[in-house]
């Protein structure tokens, strides 16, 4: 529930910054002849923030562009160029914008903690994904090595069995395997 006012506050701050950076004077052109162009009715200008000085925080903050300073009870136009209001204008503890219950110091701390938690969460997710991927490939490599070892031992067993069979056949027919050159030697 406390998150919703902070989100609304951030959207209001971004819209204030956007309004102040893109503000341009309205100019209407009319021709010098008797015909004039019709323009849509302009919205009535909002009363300036300074005109609400001495009223209440709620009245001042009805306008998104206003900043309320508690000790001086002044309603000031938000200094959009300096993102945060300077201490000389109003201390961060006492500055209110968007909601009268949230001061800038709490807002800054909350947003920095939320940002840090978000960054840490993303880094942990990336680390876990990479580690799981590596663990999966290591598991796969281990399984392949075990299969290869099994194949190698079966092949060696087959070779040993074939050798035994061949030796039995040689003994049966009187063929000696002592030396391959034995049949070439002269029995003198």
MODELLER restraints for C-alpha pairs under 7 A, 6 or more apart:
rsr = mdl.restraints
at = mdl.atoms
rsr.add(forms.Gaussian(group=physical.xy_distance, feature=features.Distance(at['CA:9:A'], at['CA:98:A']), mean=5.36, stdev=0.5))
rsr.add(forms.Gaussian(group=physical.xy_distance, feature=features.Distance(at['CA:12:A'], at['CA:64:A']), mean=6.40, stdev=0.5))
rsr.add(forms.Gaussian(group=physical.xy_distance, feature=features.Distance(at['CA:12:A'], at['CA:98:A']), mean=6.91, stdev=0.5))
rsr.add(forms.Gaussian(group=physical.xy_distance, feature=features.Distance(at['CA:16:A'], at['CA:64:A']), mean=6.57, stdev=0.5))
rsr.add(forms.Gaussian(group=physical.xy_distance, feature=features.Distance(at['CA:16:A'], at['CA:65:A']), mean=5.84, stdev=0.5))
rsr.add(forms.Gaussian(group=physical.xy_distance, feature=features.Distance(at['CA:17:A'], at['CA:80:A']), mean=5.50, stdev=0.5))
rsr.add(forms.Gaussian(group=physical.xy_distance, feature=features.Distance(at['CA:20:A'], at['CA:80:A']), mean=6.71, stdev=0.5))
rsr.add(forms.Gaussian(group=physical.xy_distance, feature=features.Distance(at['CA:30:A'], at['CA:36:A']), mean=5.45, stdev=0.5))
rsr.add(forms.Gaussian(group=physical.xy_distance, feature=features.Distance(at['CA:30:A'], at['CA:37:A']), mean=6.13, stdev=0.5))
rsr.add(forms.Gaussian(group=physical.xy_distance, feature=features.Distance(at['CA:49:A'], at['CA:60:A']), mean=6.72, stdev=0.5))
rsr.add(forms.Gaussian(group=physical.xy_distance, feature=features.Distance(at['CA:49:A'], at['CA:66:A']), mean=5.48, stdev=0.5))
rsr.add(forms.Gaussian(group=physical.xy_distance, feature=features.Distance(at['CA:49:A'], at['CA:75:A']), mean=5.50, stdev=0.5))
rsr.add(forms.Gaussian(group=physical.xy_distance, feature=features.Distance(at['CA:49:A'], at['CA:76:A']), mean=5.43, stdev=0.5))
rsr.add(forms.Gaussian(group=physical.xy_distance, feature=features.Distance(at['CA:49:A'], at['CA:77:A']), mean=5.44, stdev=0.5))
rsr.add(forms.Gaussian(group=physical.xy_distance, feature=features.Distance(at['CA:50:A'], at['CA:75:A']), mean=5.41, stdev=0.5))
rsr.add(forms.Gaussian(group=physical.xy_distance, feature=features.Distance(at['CA:50:A'], at['CA:76:A']), mean=5.49, stdev=0.5))
rsr.add(forms.Gaussian(group=physical.xy_distance, feature=features.Distance(at['CA:50:A'], at['CA:77:A']), mean=6.98, stdev=0.5))
rsr.add(forms.Gaussian(group=physical.xy_distance, feature=features.Distance(at['CA:52:A'], at['CA:60:A']), mean=5.79, stdev=0.5))
rsr.add(forms.Gaussian(group=physical.xy_distance, feature=features.Distance(at['CA:52:A'], at['CA:75:A']), mean=5.81, stdev=0.5))
rsr.add(forms.Gaussian(group=physical.xy_distance, feature=features.Distance(at['CA:53:A'], at['CA:73:A']), mean=6.51, stdev=0.5))
rsr.add(forms.Gaussian(group=physical.xy_distance, feature=features.Distance(at['CA:53:A'], at['CA:74:A']), mean=4.57, stdev=0.5))
rsr.add(forms.Gaussian(group=physical.xy_distance, feature=features.Distance(at['CA:53:A'], at['CA:75:A']), mean=4.63, stdev=0.5))
rsr.add(forms.Gaussian(group=physical.xy_distance, feature=features.Distance(at['CA:54:A'], at['CA:73:A']), mean=5.64, stdev=0.5))
rsr.add(forms.Gaussian(group=physical.xy_distance, feature=features.Distance(at['CA:54:A'], at['CA:74:A']), mean=6.11, stdev=0.5))
rsr.add(forms.Gaussian(group=physical.xy_distance, feature=features.Distance(at['CA:57:A'], at['CA:68:A']), mean=6.07, stdev=0.5))
rsr.add(forms.Gaussian(group=physical.xy_distance, feature=features.Distance(at['CA:57:A'], at['CA:100:A']), mean=6.15, stdev=0.5))
rsr.add(forms.Gaussian(group=physical.xy_distance, feature=features.Distance(at['CA:58:A'], at['CA:100:A']), mean=6.65, stdev=0.5))
rsr.add(forms.Gaussian(group=physical.xy_distance, feature=features.Distance(at['CA:60:A'], at['CA:66:A']), mean=6.34, stdev=0.5))
rsr.add(forms.Gaussian(group=physical.xy_distance, feature=features.Distance(at['CA:60:A'], at['CA:68:A']), mean=6.53, stdev=0.5))
rsr.add(forms.Gaussian(group=physical.xy_distance, feature=features.Distance(at['CA:60:A'], at['CA:75:A']), mean=5.86, stdev=0.5))
rsr.add(forms.Gaussian(group=physical.xy_distance, feature=features.Distance(at['CA:61:A'], at['CA:67:A']), mean=6.71, stdev=0.5))
rsr.add(forms.Gaussian(group=physical.xy_distance, feature=features.Distance(at['CA:61:A'], at['CA:97:A']), mean=6.50, stdev=0.5))
rsr.add(forms.Gaussian(group=physical.xy_distance, feature=features.Distance(at['CA:61:A'], at['CA:98:A']), mean=5.90, stdev=0.5))
rsr.add(forms.Gaussian(group=physical.xy_distance, feature=features.Distance(at['CA:64:A'], at['CA:98:A']), mean=6.53, stdev=0.5))
rsr.add(forms.Gaussian(group=physical.xy_distance, feature=features.Distance(at['CA:65:A'], at['CA:77:A']), mean=5.81, stdev=0.5))
rsr.add(forms.Gaussian(group=physical.xy_distance, feature=features.Distance(at['CA:65:A'], at['CA:78:A']), mean=5.48, stdev=0.5))
rsr.add(forms.Gaussian(group=physical.xy_distance, feature=features.Distance(at['CA:66:A'], at['CA:75:A']), mean=6.35, stdev=0.5))
rsr.add(forms.Gaussian(group=physical.xy_distance, feature=features.Distance(at['CA:66:A'], at['CA:76:A']), mean=5.56, stdev=0.5))
rsr.add(forms.Gaussian(group=physical.xy_distance, feature=features.Distance(at['CA:66:A'], at['CA:77:A']), mean=4.63, stdev=0.5))
rsr.add(forms.Gaussian(group=physical.xy_distance, feature=features.Distance(at['CA:66:A'], at['CA:78:A']), mean=5.20, stdev=0.5))
rsr.add(forms.Gaussian(group=physical.xy_distance, feature=features.Distance(at['CA:66:A'], at['CA:97:A']), mean=6.94, stdev=0.5))
rsr.add(forms.Gaussian(group=physical.xy_distance, feature=features.Distance(at['CA:67:A'], at['CA:75:A']), mean=5.69, stdev=0.5))
rsr.add(forms.Gaussian(group=physical.xy_distance, feature=features.Distance(at['CA:67:A'], at['CA:76:A']), mean=5.08, stdev=0.5))
rsr.add(forms.Gaussian(group=physical.xy_distance, feature=features.Distance(at['CA:67:A'], at['CA:77:A']), mean=5.95, stdev=0.5))
rsr.add(forms.Gaussian(group=physical.xy_distance, feature=features.Distance(at['CA:67:A'], at['CA:78:A']), mean=5.28, stdev=0.5))
rsr.add(forms.Gaussian(group=physical.xy_distance, feature=features.Distance(at['CA:67:A'], at['CA:95:A']), mean=6.82, stdev=0.5))
rsr.add(forms.Gaussian(group=physical.xy_distance, feature=features.Distance(at['CA:67:A'], at['CA:96:A']), mean=5.89, stdev=0.5))
rsr.add(forms.Gaussian(group=physical.xy_distance, feature=features.Distance(at['CA:67:A'], at['CA:97:A']), mean=5.06, stdev=0.5))
rsr.add(forms.Gaussian(group=physical.xy_distance, feature=features.Distance(at['CA:68:A'], at['CA:74:A']), mean=5.92, stdev=0.5))
rsr.add(forms.Gaussian(group=physical.xy_distance, feature=features.Distance(at['CA:68:A'], at['CA:75:A']), mean=4.72, stdev=0.5))
rsr.add(forms.Gaussian(group=physical.xy_distance, feature=features.Distance(at['CA:68:A'], at['CA:76:A']), mean=6.32, stdev=0.5))
rsr.add(forms.Gaussian(group=physical.xy_distance, feature=features.Distance(at['CA:68:A'], at['CA:95:A']), mean=5.83, stdev=0.5))
rsr.add(forms.Gaussian(group=physical.xy_distance, feature=features.Distance(at['CA:68:A'], at['CA:96:A']), mean=5.05, stdev=0.5))
rsr.add(forms.Gaussian(group=physical.xy_distance, feature=features.Distance(at['CA:68:A'], at['CA:97:A']), mean=6.41, stdev=0.5))
rsr.add(forms.Gaussian(group=physical.xy_distance, feature=features.Distance(at['CA:69:A'], at['CA:75:A']), mean=6.55, stdev=0.5))
rsr.add(forms.Gaussian(group=physical.xy_distance, feature=features.Distance(at['CA:69:A'], at['CA:90:A']), mean=5.93, stdev=0.5))
rsr.add(forms.Gaussian(group=physical.xy_distance, feature=features.Distance(at['CA:69:A'], at['CA:94:A']), mean=5.70, stdev=0.5))
rsr.add(forms.Gaussian(group=physical.xy_distance, feature=features.Distance(at['CA:69:A'], at['CA:95:A']), mean=4.82, stdev=0.5))
rsr.add(forms.Gaussian(group=physical.xy_distance, feature=features.Distance(at['CA:69:A'], at['CA:96:A']), mean=6.37, stdev=0.5))
rsr.add(forms.Gaussian(group=physical.xy_distance, feature=features.Distance(at['CA:70:A'], at['CA:94:A']), mean=5.33, stdev=0.5))
rsr.add(forms.Gaussian(group=physical.xy_distance, feature=features.Distance(at['CA:70:A'], at['CA:95:A']), mean=6.64, stdev=0.5))
rsr.add(forms.Gaussian(group=physical.xy_distance, feature=features.Distance(at['CA:71:A'], at['CA:94:A']), mean=6.91, stdev=0.5))
rsr.add(forms.Gaussian(group=physical.xy_distance, feature=features.Distance(at['CA:79:A'], at['CA:85:A']), mean=6.10, stdev=0.5))
rsr.add(forms.Gaussian(group=physical.xy_distance, feature=features.Distance(at['CA:92:A'], at['CA:103:A']), mean=6.70, stdev=0.5))
rsr.add(forms.Gaussian(group=physical.xy_distance, feature=features.Distance(at['CA:92:A'], at['CA:104:A']), mean=5.21, stdev=0.5))
rsr.add(forms.Gaussian(group=physical.xy_distance, feature=features.Distance(at['CA:92:A'], at['CA:105:A']), mean=5.43, stdev=0.5))
rsr.add(forms.Gaussian(group=physical.xy_distance, feature=features.Distance(at['CA:93:A'], at['CA:103:A']), mean=5.77, stdev=0.5))
rsr.add(forms.Gaussian(group=physical.xy_distance, feature=features.Distance(at['CA:93:A'], at['CA:104:A']), mean=6.40, stdev=0.5))
rsr.add(forms.Gaussian(group=physical.xy_distance, feature=features.Distance(at['CA:93:A'], at['CA:105:A']), mean=5.64, stdev=0.5))
rsr.add(forms.Gaussian(group=physical.xy_distance, feature=features.Distance(at['CA:94:A'], at['CA:103:A']), mean=6.38, stdev=0.5))
rsr.add(forms.Gaussian(group=physical.xy_distance, feature=features.Distance(at['CA:95:A'], at['CA:103:A']), mean=5.65, stdev=0.5))
rsr.add(forms.Gaussian(group=physical.xy_distance, feature=features.Distance(at['CA:95:A'], at['CA:104:A']), mean=6.16, stdev=0.5))
rsr.add(forms.Gaussian(group=physical.xy_distance, feature=features.Distance(at['CA:96:A'], at['CA:102:A']), mean=6.37, stdev=0.5))
rsr.add(forms.Gaussian(group=physical.xy_distance, feature=features.Distance(at['CA:96:A'], at['CA:103:A']), mean=5.08, stdev=0.5))
rsr.add(forms.Gaussian(group=physical.xy_distance, feature=features.Distance(at['CA:96:A'], at['CA:104:A']), mean=6.66, stdev=0.5))
rsr.add(forms.Gaussian(group=physical.xy_distance, feature=features.Distance(at['CA:170:A'], at['CA:176:A']), mean=6.61, stdev=0.5))
